[in-house]
């Protein structure tokens, strides 16, 4: 496969502390590359350097191998050299761009407009707007023809399996649903490369698997390359072609997902021992706790329905459930953030 990005001896330091250490690897056109590592390994810093966010590296290079149009600002993957620019009709010419070289700042901005990123634990949505309006705004940002925008937005919402929530207000969605709307907004840019920084790190396994599948289908349908990071191995098993294990800012392993997961899990096993814990007296009790609201398209929604629970002093009380099960709503009610619009206590 033809390389899209070449990383050469890349390093990054903050206040004298080196957090990315002499990394070298390639990302091919259309490849899904997984970067795994424990918290603090340097995954997010590396993603920002690849995408062009924040500060330049303290050493090394990020090279983009692209095809650029001299008639307008359109850029795409290098294998399109010699073809006609879809925007102005000029011929695309191959170019290797030293991404962080200050002399290439104008080209860096052009490349960034054709890339997309999903930031870690940041949904970046217009919370008071409907799902389709969020996608329409993304299309407007890239000057998509207004007469075709609604149809295109509907297609993108359907692509991420959110048609059933198309007219819902974004703030009312579950975490997994919000993440899929974020993906639809990024796909609106028609990127040749998507950077997804721990896109499912806060989701339950079932919803995470769904988002993984949506990401893979998006890459397969558009041919875009993708770099995804995680501290969970499941995303490597689900979607990536090749993986890198980062440890303390350095590459510890690179290879197939199975090979890298094997190194990542060395020394860990699933054996657990549970000890009985002494708890104190009851300090909180909820009786038939409920939260309901009305949706124009779904009618009466039972977000929390007749929940009974009690919590004792010294107890660590867990609430588990799939995305949209009502965990956040129940937690806010317990914390007295929704008392005015709930029943039971």
C-alpha positions as CSV (number, residue, x, y, z in Angstrom):
1,X,0.0,0.0,0.0
2,X,1.1,3.5,-0.7
3,X,2.2,5.5,2.3
4,X,0.0,8.5,3.4
5,X,2.0,9.6,6.5
6,X,5.6,8.9,7.4
7,X,6.7,9.6,10.9
8,X,10.5,10.0,11.3
9,X,12.2,10.1,14.7
10,X,9.4,12.0,16.2
11,X,9.9,13.4,19.7
12,X,8.0,15.8,22.0
13,X,8.9,17.3,25.4
14,X,7.1,19.6,27.8
15,X,9.1,21.5,30.4
16,X,12.1,19.3,29.9
17,X,10.2,16.0,30.2
18,X,10.1,13.9,27.0
19,X,6.7,12.3,26.5
20,X,7.2,11.1,22.9
21,X,10.5,9.4,22.2
22,X,12.0,9.0,18.8
23,X,9.0,7.4,17.1
24,X,9.2,6.1,13.5
25,X,6.4,4.4,11.6
26,X,4.1,4.8,8.5
27,X,0.4,5.0,7.9
28,X,-0.7,3.7,4.5
29,X,-3.6,5.0,2.4
30,X,-6.8,3.4,3.5
31,X,-5.2,1.7,6.5
32,X,-6.7,1.6,10.0
33,X,-3.9,1.9,12.5
34,X,-4.5,1.3,16.2
35,X,-2.4,2.9,18.9
36,X,-2.8,1.3,22.3
37,X,-1.2,2.1,25.6
38,X,-2.0,2.7,29.3
39,X,-3.0,6.1,30.5
40,X,-0.1,8.5,30.2
41,X,1.7,6.5,27.5
42,X,1.6,9.5,25.0
43,X,-1.3,8.5,22.8
44,X,-3.1,11.8,22.8
45,X,0.1,13.8,22.3
46,X,1.0,11.7,19.3
47,X,-2.5,12.1,17.8
48,X,-2.2,15.9,18.1
49,X,1.1,15.9,16.4
50,X,-0.2,13.8,13.5
51,X,-3.3,16.0,13.2
52,X,-1.5,19.3,13.6
53,X,-3.0,20.4,16.9
54,X,-1.2,22.5,19.5
55,X,2.6,22.8,19.5
56,X,5.2,21.5,17.0
57,X,7.4,18.5,17.9
58,X,10.7,19.1,19.6
59,X,12.3,16.7,17.2
60,X,11.7,14.6,14.0
61,X,9.2,14.9,11.2
62,X,5.7,14.1,10.2
63,X,5.6,13.8,6.4
64,X,2.3,13.8,4.4
65,X,2.4,12.2,0.9
66,X,-0.4,14.0,-0.9
67,X,-1.7,15.1,-4.3
68,X,-2.4,18.8,-4.4
69,X,-4.2,21.1,-6.8
70,X,-2.5,24.3,-7.9
71,X,-5.7,25.8,-9.2
72,X,-7.5,25.7,-5.8
73,X,-6.7,24.5,-2.3
74,X,-7.9,21.0,-2.7
75,X,-5.6,18.2,-1.4
76,X,-6.1,14.4,-1.3
77,X,-4.1,11.2,-1.1
78,X,-1.0,10.8,-3.1
79,X,-2.2,8.0,-5.3
80,X,-4.6,10.5,-7.0
81,X,-1.7,12.3,-8.6
82,X,-2.4,13.0,-12.3
83,X,-6.1,12.9,-11.9
84,X,-8.5,15.8,-12.3
85,X,-9.3,18.0,-9.3
86,X,-13.0,17.5,-8.4
87,X,-13.4,21.2,-7.5
88,X,-11.7,23.1,-10.3
89,X,-10.7,20.6,-13.0
90,X,-6.9,21.2,-12.7
91,X,-4.5,18.3,-12.6
92,X,-3.4,17.0,-9.2
93,X,0.3,16.9,-8.5
94,X,2.1,14.6,-6.0
95,X,3.9,16.4,-3.1
96,X,5.6,15.3,0.1
97,X,4.9,17.8,2.8
98,X,7.0,18.3,5.9
99,X,3.9,18.9,8.0
100,X,5.4,20.9,10.9
101,X,8.0,22.9,8.9
102,X,7.0,26.6,9.4
103,X,7.6,27.2,5.7
104,X,4.8,24.8,4.9
105,X,2.2,26.5,7.1
106,X,-0.2,27.2,4.3
107,X,-0.1,23.6,3.1
108,X,-0.5,22.4,6.6
109,X,-3.8,24.3,7.0
110,X,-5.0,22.8,3.7
111,X,-4.2,19.3,4.9
112,X,-5.9,19.9,8.2
113,X,-9.1,20.9,6.4
114,X,-9.1,17.5,4.7
115,X,-8.5,15.6,7.9
116,X,-10.9,15.1,10.8
117,X,-10.5,14.3,14.5
118,X,-12.7,12.9,17.3
119,X,-11.2,14.3,20.6
120,X,-11.0,12.2,23.7
121,X,-14.1,12.4,25.9
122,X,-15.3,15.6,24.1
123,X,-18.5,15.4,22.2
124,X,-18.2,18.8,20.5
125,X,-21.9,19.1,19.6
126,X,-24.4,22.0,19.6
127,X,-26.3,20.7,22.6
128,X,-29.5,22.7,22.0
129,X,-29.8,21.7,18.3
130,X,-31.3,18.6,16.7
131,X,-29.1,15.8,15.5
132,X,-29.7,16.7,11.8
133,X,-29.0,20.4,12.5
134,X,-25.6,19.5,14.0
135,X,-24.7,17.6,10.8
136,X,-26.1,20.4,8.6
137,X,-23.8,22.9,10.4
138,X,-20.8,20.6,9.6
139,X,-21.7,20.6,6.0
140,X,-22.1,24.3,5.9
141,X,-18.5,24.6,7.4
142,X,-17.1,22.8,4.3
143,X,-19.3,24.9,1.9
144,X,-21.4,21.9,0.8
145,X,-24.1,22.9,-1.8
146,X,-27.1,24.1,0.2
147,X,-29.6,22.6,-2.2
148,X,-28.2,19.1,-1.5
149,X,-27.3,19.6,2.2
150,X,-30.5,18.1,3.8
151,X,-30.3,15.0,1.7
152,X,-26.6,14.6,2.4
153,X,-27.1,15.2,6.2
154,X,-29.8,12.5,6.3
155,X,-27.5,10.1,4.5
156,X,-24.7,10.7,7.1
157,X,-27.1,10.3,10.0
158,X,-28.3,7.0,8.5
159,X,-24.7,5.9,8.0
160,X,-23.9,6.2,11.7
161,X,-27.3,4.5,12.5
162,X,-28.9,7.5,14.1
163,X,-31.9,7.9,11.8
164,X,-34.3,7.1,14.7
165,X,-32.8,10.1,16.6
166,X,-32.6,12.5,13.7
167,X,-35.0,15.1,15.1
168,X,-33.8,14.7,18.8
169,X,-32.0,17.5,20.7
170,X,-28.3,16.6,21.0
171,X,-28.1,17.1,24.7
172,X,-30.7,14.5,25.3
173,X,-28.7,11.7,23.6
174,X,-26.8,9.0,25.4
175,X,-23.0,9.0,25.3
176,X,-22.8,6.4,22.5
177,X,-25.4,8.3,20.5
178,X,-23.5,11.5,20.8
179,X,-20.3,9.9,19.7
180,X,-22.0,8.6,16.5
181,X,-23.3,12.2,15.8
182,X,-19.8,13.5,16.2
183,X,-18.6,10.9,13.7
184,X,-21.3,12.0,11.3
185,X,-20.1,15.6,11.6
186,X,-16.5,14.5,10.9
187,X,-17.6,12.4,7.9
188,X,-19.3,15.5,6.5
189,X,-15.8,16.8,5.8
190,X,-15.1,13.8,3.5
191,X,-11.7,13.4,5.1
192,X,-8.9,11.3,3.7
193,X,-7.8,10.5,7.2
194,X,-9.7,10.4,10.5
195,X,-8.0,10.6,13.9
196,X,-10.2,9.1,16.7
197,X,-8.7,9.5,20.2
198,X,-10.2,6.9,22.5
199,X,-13.6,7.2,20.8
200,X,-15.2,4.5,23.0
201,X,-13.2,4.9,26.2
202,X,-16.3,5.9,28.3
203,X,-18.8,3.6,26.6
204,X,-20.2,0.2,27.7
205,X,-18.9,-2.9,25.8
206,X,-22.1,-3.3,23.8
207,X,-22.3,0.3,22.7
208,X,-18.5,0.4,22.1
209,X,-18.8,-2.5,19.7
210,X,-21.5,-0.7,17.8
211,X,-19.4,2.4,17.5
212,X,-16.4,0.3,16.4
213,X,-18.5,-1.2,13.7
214,X,-19.7,2.2,12.5
215,X,-16.1,3.4,12.3
216,X,-15.0,0.4,10.3
217,X,-17.9,0.7,7.9
218,X,-17.2,4.4,7.4
219,X,-13.5,3.6,6.6
220,X,-14.5,0.8,4.2
221,X,-17.1,2.9,2.4
222,X,-15.0,6.0,1.9
223,X,-11.5,4.5,1.7
224,X,-10.2,6.9,4.3
225,X,-7.3,6.1,6.5
226,X,-7.8,6.1,10.2
227,X,-5.7,6.3,13.4
228,X,-7.5,5.2,16.6
229,X,-6.1,5.2,20.1
230,X,-7.3,3.3,23.2
231,X,-6.3,1.8,26.5
232,X,-8.7,-1.1,25.8
233,X,-7.7,-4.0,23.5
234,X,-11.2,-4.6,22.1
235,X,-11.0,-1.8,19.5
236,X,-7.8,-3.4,18.0
237,X,-9.6,-6.8,17.8
238,X,-12.7,-5.2,16.1
239,X,-11.4,-2.8,13.4
240,X,-7.6,-2.2,13.0
241,X,-5.3,-3.6,10.3
242,X,-2.1,-2.9,12.3
243,X,-1.3,-1.8,15.8
244,X,1.4,0.0,17.8
245,X,1.9,-0.4,21.6
246,X,3.2,2.8,23.3
247,X,4.9,2.6,26.6
248,X,6.3,5.7,28.3
249,X,6.3,7.5,25.0
250,X,8.2,4.9,23.0
251,X,7.1,2.1,20.7
252,X,7.3,-1.2,22.6
253,X,5.7,-3.3,19.9
254,X,4.3,-2.9,16.3
255,X,2.6,-5.6,14.2
256,X,-0.7,-7.4,13.9
257,X,-3.5,-6.7,16.5
258,X,-3.1,-10.1,18.0
259,X,0.7,-9.7,18.3
260,X,0.5,-6.3,20.0
261,X,-2.4,-7.3,22.3
262,X,-0.2,-10.3,23.4
263,X,2.6,-7.9,24.5
264,X,0.1,-5.5,26.0
265,X,-1.5,-8.1,28.2
266,X,1.7,-9.8,29.4
267,X,1.7,-10.3,33.2
268,X,-2.1,-9.7,33.5
269,X,-4.8,-12.3,34.1
270,X,-8.5,-12.3,35.1
271,X,-8.2,-14.0,38.5
272,X,-9.9,-11.9,41.2
273,X,-10.3,-12.4,45.0
274,X,-13.2,-10.6,46.7
275,X,-13.2,-9.9,50.4
276,X,-16.3,-9.1,52.5
277,X,-16.5,-5.4,53.4
278,X,-18.0,-4.0,56.6
279,X,-20.5,-1.2,55.9
280,X,-22.2,1.2,58.2
281,X,-25.8,2.3,58.7
282,X,-28.1,3.3,55.9
283,X,-27.6,6.9,54.8
284,X,-29.8,7.2,51.8
285,X,-32.9,5.4,50.4
286,X,-34.8,6.0,47.2
287,X,-38.4,4.7,46.7
288,X,-40.0,4.4,43.3
289,X,-37.8,7.0,41.8
290,X,-39.0,8.0,38.3
291,X,-38.1,10.5,35.6
292,X,-40.4,10.8,32.5
293,X,-40.6,13.2,29.7
294,X,-42.5,13.5,26.4
295,X,-41.0,13.3,23.0
296,X,-42.9,14.3,19.9
297,X,-41.8,11.3,17.9
298,X,-41.6,8.7,20.7
299,X,-44.3,9.8,23.1
300,X,-43.8,9.2,26.8
301,X,-40.2,8.3,27.7
302,X,-39.5,6.5,31.0
303,X,-35.8,7.5,31.5
304,X,-35.9,6.2,35.1
305,X,-38.8,4.0,36.1
306,X,-39.8,3.1,39.7
307,X,-36.2,2.6,41.0
308,X,-35.7,1.5,44.6
309,X,-32.3,1.5,46.2
310,X,-30.5,2.2,49.5
311,X,-26.9,3.1,50.2
312,X,-25.0,2.6,53.4
313,X,-22.1,4.4,55.0
314,X,-18.7,3.3,53.8
315,X,-20.3,1.5,50.8
316,X,-19.2,1.9,47.2
317,X,-22.4,1.7,45.3
318,X,-22.2,1.0,41.5
319,X,-24.7,1.7,38.8
320,X,-24.1,-0.3,35.6
321,X,-26.0,-0.4,32.3
322,X,-25.8,0.1,28.6
323,X,-25.7,3.5,26.9
324,X,-29.1,5.1,27.3
325,X,-30.2,2.9,30.2
326,X,-30.7,5.9,32.5
327,X,-27.4,5.9,34.6
328,X,-26.7,9.6,34.2
329,X,-30.3,10.6,34.8
330,X,-30.5,8.4,38.0
331,X,-27.1,9.7,39.2
332,X,-28.2,13.3,38.8
333,X,-31.4,12.6,40.7
334,X,-29.5,11.0,43.6
335,X,-27.2,14.1,43.6
336,X,-30.3,16.3,43.8
337,X,-29.7,17.9,40.4
338,X,-33.1,16.8,39.0
339,X,-35.3,17.0,42.1
340,X,-37.8,19.5,40.6
341,X,-38.8,17.2,37.7
342,X,-38.7,13.7,39.3
343,X,-41.1,11.6,41.4
344,X,-40.3,9.5,44.5
345,X,-37.6,9.8,47.1
